[in-house]
Amino acid sequence: MIELTPIRPRRRAALAVALGAALLSAPAMLISEAPVFAQARPTNLADLVDQVSDAVVNISATQTIDSKEDSAAPGIPKGTPFDEMFEEFFKRHGGTPRPRSRQAQSLGSGFVVDQSGLVITNNHVIGEANDIVVIFNDGRRLKAKVVGKDPKVDVAVLKVESDKPLKTVKFGDSDKIRVGDGVMAVGNPFGLGETVTAGIISARNRNIDSGPYDDFLQTDASINKGNSGGPLFNMAGEVIGINTAILSPSGGSIGIGFATPSSTVVPIIAQLEKFHEVRRGWLGVRIQPVDDTIAESLGLPSAKGALVAGVDDKGPSKPAGIQAGDVIVKFDGKDIKESRDLPRLVAAMPVGQTVEVVVLRDGKEVTKSVTLGRLEDGEKVAALDNDKDKDKEGDVDREARVAKTLGMQLSTLDDDARKMFNIKEGARGVVVSAVDPGSAAAERGLRPGDIIQEVNHQAVDKPGQVAKAIEDAKKEGGKKPALLLVANAEGMARFVAIPLN
C-alpha cells in the first residue's frame, strides 16, 4: 500500500512513507537519451555542496514519555486482573514496580539561516521533545530551545548559542522555480549523516492532504526518513523548500518527494520569530469546491472559485456583505482557481488587513472589502467542507412524511425529527427522512437526517415547498440542476446540485 507520511526520524523506521528526500535518483541514462534537457538535471555539484553543506545540520530530539499505560509487569496488559495483582504485590512487599516512563528519540535534519543561531526544521522532527541537540558538520553538539513551531505548515524555529560564527544559507523565491529546474537536497537519511542528492522539480502546487495549506513542490531528488526538515536548494544555493514527505510503498525513495515551498514557510518563520506563534488571517466563511454540476446550476461558465456554503455570524465577512451562495473568484487580487487556494491565501495575510474579495453573485462580479480577523484554534477556517459525519440510525416515522421528490422523502422539522436524527436546536428547514438508493439525491451524497434549508436560493421550511420548487424548476425546462443548501444535524451547511432529469 502506498502511503504519504511526514519524513520521520529513525524512530519511525516502520513507516511506509518518510518525510524528506529519497535515496533513489533518476537514471543517468535518461539524461543521455534526451540531451536537449541535460541542463535541467544538475551534474557536478561539488562547488555548490562546499558552499552550503556547513549550514546543514542534524537534529536529535529526545522526548521522555510518561508510560502510564504500561503494565507493572512485562508482558501483562495494563488494566487486567494480573496487572492489578502485580501492583498490589509490589505495594505489600516494598518492591519497586517497573518504571513507567521511556525515552523516544528521533533524528532529522535542519539548516541555519542566521548567525545568531536560528535553525529551521520540520515541526514533526522535534514534536514534543524535552531535549533537542543540533549536530554540526564539525562534530559540535549544541543544545537548542524552541523559538516557535507551527504544526499546520509543519515548520519549527530553533535557537542555539554558539561561541563562533555559524555558516548560514538564505531562502530563495520558490515562486520562480519551474518544473524541470535542477535542485539539490541535503540531509540526514536514516541517521547516516550528511548526504547530498540531486534531481529536478517534478511538479508544483501538489496537494497531498497533509494539512489545510498544502502547496508542495514535488521533486525526484532522493529523500528518505531522516531527511525531514532539511533544505531543498536551487542551483544558486538558495533554499526554495523544506523536505517534508515522500510517497513510497516501502518507506524508501521511489523518486516522489515533497518540499514545503519557501514562499509558504518564510512568512510563518517571521511570525514565529516575532510572536513565538502564528497569527493567521480569518475570513469567517465556510467554503466548498465548485464542481461542474454546481457551476451549471449557478450559471457559471466554468467550475472555478470557492463556493461560500456558510458565513460565520461573528466573522469579518458578515458585515462586509458576503453571503452563502457567493462564489469567491478573487482574493486580494489573486485568482481563486480551486477552493483550496483560498485558505492558504487568507491564512498568509496579516490580521487586521483590509482586502478586496471578488465574488460572483447572480452572474455578476461584486467586490467586497473585508477586514480580516484572527484565526484562533477553535474557530472555523475558510477550508474545504469535507463533511464526514456518520449516518444517523433510526426508523423513519412514515406518518411524518408529507412529500417526496428527487428520490428523497421529506418531513417537517418537528421535535420528533430532532430527536430521531439528533438535530441541534435552532436548525431550520425540511428534514430528509429517507433517500432511495441509486437516486440522484443519493448519488450526490444526501442522507437521512440532512436538512434542506434552501432550494435555488429560496428558503424552505415545509416539505411541500421543496417539492413545489423542484416541480417549478422542471416546468421551466429543467436544464439546470436544482441547487440545494443542505445542513447536517450539527448545522454544517453545504451546497448540493442535483440534476432534474
C-alpha positions as CSV (number, residue, x, y, z in Angstrom):
1,M,0.0,0.0,0.0
2,I,1.3,3.4,-0.9
3,E,1.2,5.9,1.9
4,L,2.0,9.5,2.5
5,T,3.8,10.3,5.7
6,P,5.9,13.1,7.1
7,I,9.6,12.2,6.9
8,R,10.2,10.8,10.3
9,P,13.5,10.4,12.2
10,R,14.8,6.9,12.6
11,R,12.4,6.0,15.4
12,R,9.7,5.6,12.7
13,A,11.6,3.1,10.5
14,A,8.5,1.0,10.1
15,L,6.5,3.8,8.3
16,A,5.9,3.3,4.6
17,V,6.5,6.9,3.9
18,A,9.1,9.2,5.4
19,L,9.4,12.9,5.4
20,G,12.3,14.2,3.3
21,A,14.1,13.1,0.2
22,A,14.5,9.6,-1.0
23,L,17.8,7.9,-1.9
24,L,16.9,6.7,-5.4
25,S,17.9,9.2,-8.1
26,A,16.7,9.2,-11.7
27,P,18.8,7.0,-14.0
28,A,21.6,8.9,-15.8
29,M,20.7,7.2,-19.0
30,L,17.5,9.3,-19.2
31,I,19.7,12.3,-19.4
32,S,22.0,11.0,-22.2
33,E,18.9,9.9,-24.2
34,A,17.5,13.4,-24.1
35,P,20.5,15.8,-24.3
36,V,18.2,18.7,-25.1
37,F,17.2,18.6,-21.4
38,A,20.6,17.9,-20.0
39,Q,20.9,21.3,-18.4
40,A,17.8,20.8,-16.3
41,R,19.4,18.0,-14.2
42,P,22.5,19.0,-12.3
43,T,25.7,17.0,-12.7
44,N,28.7,18.4,-11.0
45,L,27.6,20.0,-7.7
46,A,30.8,19.9,-5.7
47,D,31.2,23.7,-5.6
48,L,27.5,24.1,-4.5
49,V,28.0,21.4,-1.8
50,D,31.1,23.2,-0.5
51,Q,29.0,26.5,-0.4
52,V,26.1,25.2,1.7
53,S,27.0,22.0,3.5
54,D,28.3,23.5,6.7
55,A,24.9,25.3,7.2
56,V,23.0,22.0,7.1
57,V,22.7,20.2,10.5
58,N,21.5,17.0,12.0
59,I,18.9,17.3,14.8
60,S,18.5,14.8,17.6
61,A,15.2,15.2,19.6
62,T,14.5,13.2,22.7
63,Q,11.1,13.0,24.4
64,T,10.5,11.5,27.8
65,I,7.2,9.7,27.7
66,D,5.2,9.0,30.8
67,S,4.2,5.5,30.1
68,K,1.3,5.3,32.5
69,E,-0.4,2.8,30.2
70,D,2.5,0.3,30.6
71,S,1.8,-2.7,32.8
72,A,3.5,-3.2,36.2
73,A,4.9,-6.5,34.9
74,P,6.4,-7.1,31.5
75,G,4.1,-8.8,29.1
76,I,1.0,-8.2,31.2
77,P,-1.6,-5.9,29.6
78,K,-2.4,-2.7,31.6
79,G,-5.7,-2.9,33.4
80,T,-6.1,-6.6,33.6
81,P,-6.5,-8.5,36.9
82,F,-3.0,-9.9,36.6
83,D,-1.6,-6.3,36.3
84,E,-3.5,-5.3,39.3
85,M,-2.2,-8.3,41.2
86,F,1.4,-7.3,40.4
87,E,0.7,-3.7,41.5
88,E,-0.7,-5.0,44.9
89,F,2.3,-7.3,45.3
90,F,4.8,-4.5,44.8
91,K,2.9,-2.3,47.4
92,R,2.8,-5.1,50.0
93,H,6.4,-6.2,49.7
94,G,8.0,-2.8,49.3
95,G,9.2,-3.6,45.8
96,T,9.6,-1.1,43.0
97,P,7.3,-1.5,40.0
98,R,8.9,-1.3,36.6
99,P,9.4,2.4,35.7
100,R,6.6,3.8,33.7
101,S,8.5,6.2,31.6
102,R,10.6,5.8,28.5
103,Q,12.5,7.9,26.1
104,A,11.8,8.2,22.4
105,Q,14.5,9.7,20.1
106,S,14.3,10.9,16.6
107,L,16.9,12.1,14.1
108,G,16.1,14.6,11.5
109,S,17.6,17.5,9.5
110,G,17.7,21.3,9.6
111,F,19.6,24.3,8.4
112,V,21.0,27.6,9.9
113,V,19.5,30.8,8.5
114,D,21.0,33.4,10.9
115,Q,24.4,33.7,12.6
116,S,22.6,34.4,15.8
117,G,21.8,30.7,15.8
118,L,18.4,30.3,14.2
119,V,17.8,26.8,12.9
120,I,14.9,25.7,10.7
121,T,13.4,22.2,10.6
122,N,10.1,20.4,10.4
123,N,7.7,20.5,13.4
124,H,7.3,16.7,13.3
125,V,11.1,16.3,13.7
126,I,11.0,17.8,17.2
127,G,7.4,17.1,18.2
128,E,7.1,17.5,22.0
129,A,10.8,16.8,22.6
130,N,12.2,17.6,26.1
131,D,15.8,17.7,24.8
132,I,16.9,18.9,21.4
133,V,20.5,18.8,20.2
134,V,21.8,20.3,16.9
135,I,24.8,18.5,15.5
136,F,27.1,20.3,13.1
137,N,29.5,19.0,10.4
138,D,32.5,19.7,12.6
139,G,31.1,17.4,15.3
140,R,29.8,20.2,17.7
141,R,26.7,19.4,19.6
142,L,24.7,22.4,20.7
143,K,21.6,22.4,22.9
144,A,18.6,24.0,21.2
145,K,15.5,25.7,22.5
146,V,12.3,26.1,20.6
147,V,11.5,29.6,19.4
148,G,8.2,28.6,17.9
149,K,6.5,25.9,15.8
150,D,3.6,25.5,13.6
151,P,2.1,22.0,13.0
152,K,-0.3,23.2,10.3
153,V,2.6,24.1,7.9
154,D,5.0,21.6,9.7
155,V,7.8,24.1,10.4
156,A,9.8,24.8,13.6
157,V,12.3,27.5,14.5
158,L,15.1,26.6,17.0
159,K,17.8,28.7,18.7
160,V,21.3,27.6,19.6
161,E,24.1,29.5,21.3
162,S,27.5,29.2,19.5
163,D,30.9,30.6,20.6
164,K,31.9,31.1,17.0
165,P,30.2,32.3,13.8
166,L,27.8,29.9,12.1
167,K,27.7,29.2,8.5
168,T,24.2,30.2,7.1
169,V,22.1,29.8,4.0
170,K,19.4,32.1,2.7
171,F,15.9,31.5,1.3
172,G,15.2,31.9,-2.4
173,D,11.9,32.6,-4.1
174,S,10.1,29.3,-4.7
175,D,7.5,31.1,-6.8
176,K,10.2,31.5,-9.5
177,I,11.2,27.8,-9.6
178,R,10.0,26.0,-12.7
179,V,9.2,22.4,-13.4
180,G,12.4,20.9,-14.7
181,D,14.7,23.2,-12.8
182,G,17.6,21.4,-11.1
183,V,17.5,21.1,-7.3
184,M,19.8,19.6,-4.6
185,A,18.7,18.1,-1.3
186,V,20.9,17.8,1.8
187,G,20.0,15.9,4.9
188,N,20.5,13.0,7.3
189,P,18.7,10.0,5.9
190,F,18.4,7.0,8.2
191,G,20.8,8.7,10.6
192,L,23.8,8.1,8.3
193,G,25.0,11.7,8.4
194,E,25.0,14.4,5.9
195,T,24.0,13.1,2.5
196,V,23.6,15.0,-0.8
197,T,21.2,14.0,-3.6
198,A,20.1,15.9,-6.7
199,G,17.2,15.9,-9.2
200,I,14.7,18.3,-10.7
201,I,11.4,19.9,-9.7
202,S,8.9,17.3,-11.0
203,A,5.7,19.3,-10.3
204,R,4.3,22.3,-8.3
205,N,1.2,23.0,-6.2
206,R,0.8,19.4,-5.0
207,N,-1.9,18.7,-2.5
208,I,-1.2,15.5,-0.5
209,D,-3.9,16.1,2.1
210,S,-1.5,16.6,4.9
211,G,-3.0,19.8,6.1
212,P,-5.2,22.8,5.3
213,Y,-2.4,24.7,3.4
214,D,-0.9,22.1,1.2
215,D,1.0,23.5,-1.8
216,F,4.1,21.3,-2.1
217,L,6.9,21.2,-4.6
218,Q,7.4,17.7,-5.9
219,T,10.9,16.5,-6.6
220,D,12.7,13.3,-7.7
221,A,15.8,14.2,-5.7
222,S,16.3,11.2,-3.4
223,I,15.0,11.8,0.1
224,N,14.3,9.3,2.9
225,K,13.4,9.1,6.5
226,G,15.7,11.4,8.4
227,N,15.7,14.0,5.6
228,S,12.8,15.7,7.2
229,G,13.5,19.4,7.9
230,G,16.4,19.5,5.5
231,P,16.8,22.1,2.8
232,L,16.0,21.8,-0.9
233,F,18.4,24.1,-2.8
234,N,18.1,25.7,-6.2
235,M,21.3,25.9,-8.3
236,A,22.2,29.2,-6.8
237,G,22.5,27.7,-3.3
238,E,19.2,29.2,-2.1
239,V,16.7,27.3,0.0
240,I,13.5,27.0,-2.0
241,G,11.8,24.3,0.1
242,I,11.9,22.2,3.2
243,N,11.9,18.5,2.6
244,T,8.8,17.2,4.3
245,A,7.3,14.0,2.9
246,I,7.7,11.2,0.3
247,L,5.3,8.9,-1.5
248,S,6.5,5.3,-1.1
249,P,5.1,1.8,-0.8
250,S,8.1,0.7,1.2
251,G,9.4,3.6,3.2
252,G,12.3,4.3,0.8
253,S,12.5,6.7,-2.0
254,I,10.8,6.0,-5.3
255,G,11.6,9.4,-6.7
256,I,8.5,11.2,-5.4
257,G,9.3,13.6,-2.7
258,F,7.6,16.8,-1.4
259,A,9.0,20.0,-0.1
260,T,7.2,22.9,1.5
261,P,7.9,26.0,-0.6
262,S,9.9,28.8,0.8
263,S,7.1,31.2,-0.1
264,T,4.9,29.3,2.4
265,V,7.3,29.0,5.2
266,V,9.1,32.3,5.2
267,P,6.1,34.4,6.5
268,I,5.5,31.7,9.1
269,I,9.1,31.8,10.3
270,A,8.9,35.5,10.6
271,Q,5.9,35.3,12.9
272,L,7.4,32.5,15.0
273,E,10.5,34.7,15.5
274,K,8.4,37.7,16.4
275,F,5.5,36.3,18.3
276,H,6.6,32.7,19.1
277,E,3.2,31.7,17.5
278,V,1.4,32.1,14.1
279,R,-1.3,34.7,13.7
280,R,-3.3,33.8,10.7
281,G,-5.9,35.9,8.9
282,W,-9.5,34.8,9.2
283,L,-12.3,35.4,6.6
284,G,-15.1,33.8,8.5
285,V,-16.6,31.7,5.7
286,R,-17.1,28.0,5.2
287,I,-16.4,27.0,1.6
288,Q,-16.7,24.0,-0.7
289,P,-15.4,23.2,-4.2
290,V,-17.3,24.2,-7.3
291,D,-17.8,21.1,-9.5
292,D,-19.3,21.0,-12.9
293,T,-22.9,20.4,-11.7
294,I,-22.8,23.3,-9.2
295,A,-21.3,25.5,-11.9
296,E,-24.1,24.6,-14.2
297,S,-26.8,25.3,-11.5
298,L,-25.3,28.7,-10.8
299,G,-24.9,29.6,-14.5
300,L,-21.1,29.8,-14.3
301,P,-19.0,29.5,-17.4
302,S,-16.6,27.1,-15.7
303,A,-16.0,25.2,-12.5
304,K,-13.7,27.5,-10.6
305,G,-13.6,29.5,-7.4
306,A,-14.7,28.7,-3.9
307,L,-18.4,28.4,-3.1
308,V,-19.5,30.0,0.2
309,A,-21.5,27.4,2.0
310,G,-21.9,29.4,5.1
311,V,-20.9,32.7,6.8
312,D,-19.9,32.9,10.4
313,D,-22.2,35.3,12.3
314,K,-19.3,36.7,14.2
315,G,-16.8,36.7,11.4
316,P,-15.5,39.6,9.3
317,S,-17.3,38.5,6.1
318,K,-20.8,39.0,7.6
319,P,-20.6,42.8,8.0
320,A,-18.8,43.0,4.6
321,G,-21.8,41.6,2.9
322,I,-20.5,38.2,1.7
323,Q,-23.4,35.7,1.5
324,A,-23.9,32.0,1.3
325,G,-24.1,31.1,-2.4
326,D,-21.5,33.6,-3.4
327,V,-18.5,32.2,-5.4
328,I,-15.2,33.8,-4.4
329,V,-13.1,34.1,-7.6
330,K,-10.5,36.6,-6.4
331,F,-8.9,37.4,-3.1
332,D,-6.5,40.4,-2.7
333,G,-6.1,40.5,-6.5
334,K,-5.2,36.8,-6.8
335,D,-7.4,34.4,-8.8
336,I,-9.0,31.5,-6.9
337,K,-8.8,28.7,-9.4
338,E,-9.7,26.0,-6.8
339,S,-11.4,26.2,-3.4
340,R,-8.2,25.0,-1.7
341,D,-6.4,28.1,-2.9
342,L,-8.4,30.4,-0.6
343,P,-7.5,29.1,2.8
344,R,-3.8,29.4,2.0
345,L,-4.1,33.0,0.8
346,V,-6.3,34.1,3.7
347,A,-4.0,32.5,6.3
348,A,-1.0,34.2,4.9
349,M,-2.5,37.7,5.2
350,P,-1.9,39.8,8.4
351,V,-4.6,40.1,10.9
352,G,-6.5,43.4,10.6
353,Q,-5.6,43.8,6.9
354,T,-8.4,45.0,4.6
355,V,-8.6,43.1,1.4
356,E,-10.8,43.1,-1.7
357,V,-12.8,40.0,-2.3
358,V,-14.4,39.5,-5.7
359,V,-17.5,37.2,-5.7
360,L,-19.8,36.0,-8.4
361,R,-23.5,36.7,-7.4
362,D,-26.4,36.2,-9.8
363,G,-23.9,36.0,-12.7
364,K,-22.2,39.3,-11.9
365,E,-18.9,40.1,-10.2
366,V,-19.3,42.0,-6.9
367,T,-16.3,43.4,-5.0
368,K,-16.4,43.4,-1.2
369,S,-13.9,44.9,1.2
370,V,-13.2,42.6,4.2
371,T,-11.0,43.5,7.3
372,L,-9.6,40.1,8.3
373,G,-9.9,38.8,11.8
374,R,-7.6,36.4,13.5
375,L,-8.0,32.6,13.1
376,E,-8.0,31.1,16.5
377,D,-7.6,27.3,17.1
378,G,-11.2,26.9,17.9
379,E,-12.6,28.9,15.0
380,K,-13.7,27.7,11.6
381,V,-11.0,28.3,9.0
382,A,-12.0,29.1,5.4
383,A,-11.4,25.5,4.5
384,L,-12.8,22.8,2.3
385,D,-16.1,21.5,3.7
386,N,-15.3,17.8,3.8
387,D,-18.4,16.6,5.6
388,K,-17.6,13.1,7.0
389,D,-20.3,12.8,9.6
390,K,-21.7,9.3,10.1
391,D,-25.2,8.3,9.1
392,K,-27.8,8.6,11.8
393,E,-29.7,5.4,12.6
394,G,-33.3,5.1,13.4
395,D,-36.6,4.0,11.8
396,V,-38.4,6.7,9.9
397,D,-41.8,7.8,11.1
398,R,-43.8,7.1,7.9
399,E,-46.7,9.2,9.1
400,A,-44.5,12.3,9.2
401,R,-43.7,12.0,5.5
402,V,-45.6,14.6,3.6
403,A,-43.6,15.0,0.3
404,K,-41.3,13.1,-2.0
405,T,-39.0,14.4,-4.7
406,L,-35.8,13.6,-6.4
407,G,-35.7,10.3,-4.6
408,M,-36.0,11.9,-1.2
409,Q,-38.7,11.5,1.4
410,L,-39.2,14.8,3.2
411,S,-40.5,15.6,6.7
412,T,-41.4,18.6,8.8
413,L,-38.6,19.6,11.2
414,D,-40.5,18.9,14.4
415,D,-39.5,17.7,17.9
416,D,-39.8,14.1,16.8
417,A,-37.5,14.6,13.9
418,R,-35.0,16.5,16.0
419,K,-34.9,13.6,18.5
420,M,-34.8,10.9,15.8
421,F,-31.8,12.4,13.9
422,N,-30.1,14.2,16.8
423,I,-30.6,17.6,15.2
424,K,-29.4,20.5,17.2
425,E,-31.7,23.2,18.5
426,G,-32.2,26.2,16.3
427,A,-31.9,24.4,13.0
428,R,-34.4,25.4,10.3
429,G,-35.6,23.8,7.1
430,V,-37.0,20.5,6.0
431,V,-35.7,17.1,7.1
432,V,-34.7,14.4,4.6
433,S,-36.2,11.3,6.3
434,A,-35.2,8.7,3.7
435,V,-33.3,8.5,0.4
436,D,-33.9,6.0,-2.4
437,P,-30.7,4.0,-3.2
438,G,-29.5,4.9,-6.7
439,S,-31.5,8.1,-6.9
440,A,-30.0,11.4,-8.0
441,A,-30.1,12.6,-4.3
442,A,-28.2,9.5,-3.1
443,E,-25.6,9.9,-5.8
444,R,-25.0,13.5,-4.6
445,G,-24.4,12.4,-1.0
446,L,-27.8,13.3,0.6
447,R,-28.7,11.1,3.5
448,P,-31.4,10.7,6.2
449,G,-31.1,13.5,8.8
450,D,-29.9,16.1,6.4
451,I,-31.8,19.4,6.5
452,I,-32.7,21.2,3.3
453,Q,-32.7,24.9,4.0
454,E,-32.9,26.5,0.5
455,V,-33.9,25.4,-3.0
456,N,-32.4,27.7,-5.7
457,H,-31.7,30.3,-3.1
458,Q,-35.3,30.3,-1.7
459,A,-35.7,29.5,2.0
460,V,-38.0,26.5,2.7
461,D,-39.5,25.2,6.0
462,K,-42.2,22.9,4.7
463,P,-41.8,19.7,2.7
464,G,-44.3,20.9,0.2
465,Q,-42.3,24.0,-0.6
466,V,-39.3,21.8,-1.6
467,A,-41.4,19.6,-3.9
468,K,-43.1,22.7,-5.4
469,A,-39.8,24.4,-6.0
470,I,-38.4,21.3,-7.8
471,E,-41.6,21.0,-9.9
472,D,-41.4,24.7,-10.9
473,A,-37.8,24.3,-11.9
474,K,-38.8,21.3,-14.1
475,K,-41.6,23.3,-15.7
476,E,-39.1,26.0,-16.7
477,G,-37.2,23.5,-18.7
478,G,-35.2,21.6,-16.1
479,K,-31.9,22.1,-17.9
480,K,-30.2,23.5,-14.8
481,P,-29.7,21.3,-11.8
482,A,-31.5,22.2,-8.6
483,L,-29.2,23.9,-6.1
484,L,-30.0,22.9,-2.5
485,L,-28.5,24.4,0.6
486,V,-28.2,21.3,2.9
487,A,-27.1,21.2,6.5
488,N,-26.2,18.2,8.6
489,A,-27.5,17.5,12.1
490,E,-24.8,19.6,13.6
491,G,-25.6,22.6,11.4
492,M,-22.7,22.4,9.0
493,A,-24.1,23.5,5.6
494,R,-23.1,22.8,2.0
495,F,-24.5,23.3,-1.4
496,V,-25.6,20.3,-3.4
497,A,-26.6,20.5,-7.1
498,I,-29.0,17.7,-8.2
499,P,-29.9,17.1,-11.9
500,L,-33.6,17.3,-12.6
501,N,-33.7,14.8,-15.5
